[in-house]
Amino acid sequence: MPSSALVTPGDDRSPVLIHVPHASRVIPPELRAELLVTDVELAAELDEATDTATDEIAAAAVRRTRQRPTTVVNTASRLVIDPERFPDAGEPATAFGRGAVYTRTCTGTPLRPEPYPRAEQLLDAHFRPYADAVTAAVAERLRVCGRAVIIDLHSYPAT
């Protein structure tokens, strides 16, 4: 399965990497079928969990810079996997069903069965390839520029 990381290389002189982990609302149909929420509840969860328009902010930054930064955009929703969580029991949010593979919504209601029997499959198919792509992009900035400046792009609601 291809990685959900869309990596766009930057200019050789730019050490900047813009990371956009939570802009997508895309959930593959086979994974949607496993979620325990209605379409209305899923839409509300996506509204809460998605860093809306951060991919557009990153694209605008790329268009407005002299030295184009590298970008890494997660093309899958964080409800597929959250690439910024630790993939093991050491992740504190796992206690709330919000580890690398969410089993609870932001309000604590069930999102997936617990324990989720396909968690390792999601980690292998989505989390680990994504982490590898980010690692490679940072390593490339370090190799080419001797340093890397990572902008981890998020958005938060006004209230």
C-alpha positions as CSV (number, residue, x, y, z in Angstrom):
1,M,0.0,0.0,0.0
2,P,1.5,3.4,-0.9
3,S,2.3,5.8,1.9
4,S,-0.1,8.6,2.7
5,A,2.8,11.0,2.7
6,L,2.9,13.4,-0.2
7,V,6.5,14.7,-0.3
8,T,7.3,17.6,-2.5
9,P,11.0,18.3,-2.6
10,G,12.2,21.9,-2.0
11,D,15.0,23.9,-3.4
12,D,18.5,22.6,-2.6
13,R,19.3,25.8,-0.6
14,S,16.2,25.7,1.6
15,P,16.6,23.8,4.9
16,V,12.8,24.3,5.6
17,L,10.4,21.4,5.7
18,I,6.7,22.2,6.2
19,H,4.9,19.2,7.8
20,V,1.1,19.1,7.4
21,P,-0.1,16.0,9.4
22,H,-3.8,16.6,9.9
23,A,-5.3,18.5,7.0
24,S,-7.0,15.6,5.2
25,R,-10.5,14.3,5.7
26,V,-9.9,11.3,3.5
27,I,-10.8,7.9,5.0
28,P,-10.6,4.9,2.6
29,P,-14.0,3.2,2.2
30,E,-12.8,-0.1,3.6
31,L,-11.7,1.7,6.8
32,R,-14.9,3.8,7.0
33,A,-16.9,0.6,7.0
34,E,-15.2,-0.4,10.3
35,L,-16.0,2.9,12.1
36,L,-18.8,2.7,14.7
37,V,-20.1,6.2,14.1
38,T,-22.9,7.4,11.8
39,D,-22.1,9.7,8.9
40,V,-23.3,12.7,10.8
41,E,-21.1,11.8,13.8
42,L,-18.2,11.2,11.5
43,A,-18.6,14.6,9.9
44,A,-18.6,16.2,13.4
45,E,-15.5,14.2,14.4
46,L,-13.7,15.2,11.2
47,D,-14.7,18.9,11.8
48,E,-13.1,18.6,15.3
49,A,-10.0,16.5,14.4
50,T,-9.0,18.1,11.1
51,D,-6.5,21.0,10.9
52,T,-8.6,22.7,8.3
53,A,-6.8,24.4,5.4
54,T,-3.3,23.8,6.7
55,D,-2.5,22.2,3.4
56,E,-3.6,25.4,1.7
57,I,-1.5,27.5,4.1
58,A,1.5,25.3,3.2
59,A,0.8,25.7,-0.5
60,A,0.6,29.5,-0.1
61,A,3.9,29.5,1.7
62,V,5.5,27.6,-1.1
63,R,4.2,30.0,-3.7
64,R,5.4,33.0,-1.8
65,T,9.0,32.0,-0.9
66,R,12.1,32.6,-2.9
67,Q,13.6,29.3,-1.8
68,R,10.9,26.7,-2.0
69,P,10.6,24.6,1.1
70,T,10.1,20.8,1.1
71,T,6.6,19.8,2.1
72,V,5.3,16.6,3.6
73,V,1.5,16.4,3.6
74,N,-0.5,13.5,5.1
75,T,-3.2,12.7,2.5
76,A,-5.2,10.5,4.9
77,S,-7.2,11.7,7.8
78,R,-5.8,11.4,11.3
79,L,-8.7,9.1,11.9
80,V,-6.9,6.5,9.7
81,I,-3.7,7.0,11.8
82,D,-2.3,9.9,13.7
83,P,1.3,10.3,12.5
84,E,2.3,12.4,15.4
85,R,1.5,9.9,18.1
86,F,3.8,7.1,19.3
87,P,2.7,3.8,17.9
88,D,3.0,1.9,21.2
89,A,1.7,1.7,24.8
90,G,4.1,4.5,25.7
91,E,1.8,7.0,24.0
92,P,-0.1,8.8,26.8
93,A,-3.1,9.5,24.6
94,T,-3.6,5.7,24.2
95,A,-5.3,5.7,27.6
96,F,-8.0,7.8,26.1
97,G,-8.4,5.9,22.8
98,R,-6.4,8.6,21.0
99,G,-3.0,6.9,20.3
100,A,-1.7,6.4,16.8
101,V,-4.8,4.4,15.9
102,Y,-7.9,6.1,17.4
103,T,-10.5,3.9,19.0
104,R,-12.4,6.8,20.6
105,T,-13.8,10.1,19.3
106,C,-12.8,13.5,20.7
107,T,-15.8,13.2,23.0
108,G,-14.8,9.7,24.2
109,T,-17.5,7.7,22.4
110,P,-16.4,4.5,20.6
111,L,-14.9,5.1,17.1
112,R,-13.5,1.5,16.6
113,P,-13.9,-1.7,18.5
114,E,-11.6,-1.9,21.5
115,P,-9.2,-3.6,21.3
116,Y,-9.0,-2.9,17.6
117,P,-7.8,-6.1,16.0
118,R,-6.4,-4.4,12.9
119,A,-4.3,-1.8,14.7
120,E,-1.0,-3.3,13.7
121,Q,-2.1,-3.6,10.1
122,L,-2.9,0.2,10.1
123,L,0.4,0.9,11.6
124,D,2.2,-1.2,9.0
125,A,0.2,0.2,6.1
126,H,0.0,3.8,7.0
127,F,2.0,4.9,10.1
128,R,5.4,3.4,9.5
129,P,5.6,4.3,5.8
130,Y,4.5,7.9,6.7
131,A,7.2,8.1,9.4
132,D,9.8,6.7,7.0
133,A,8.8,9.4,4.4
134,V,9.1,12.2,7.0
135,T,12.4,10.8,8.2
136,A,13.8,10.6,4.7
137,A,12.7,14.2,3.9
138,V,14.4,15.5,7.0
139,A,17.5,13.5,6.3
140,E,17.6,14.9,2.8
141,R,17.4,18.5,4.1
142,L,20.2,17.7,6.6
143,R,22.3,16.1,3.8
144,V,21.8,18.9,1.3
145,C,21.7,21.9,3.6
146,G,23.5,20.7,6.7
147,R,20.4,21.6,8.8
148,A,16.7,21.2,8.8
149,V,14.0,23.7,10.0
150,I,10.7,21.9,10.5
151,I,7.5,23.8,10.6
152,D,4.8,21.5,12.0
153,L,1.6,23.2,10.7
154,H,-1.6,23.0,12.8
155,S,-4.7,25.0,13.2
156,Y,-7.0,25.4,16.2
157,P,-10.6,26.5,16.5
158,A,-11.3,30.1,17.7
159,T,-13.3,28.7,20.7
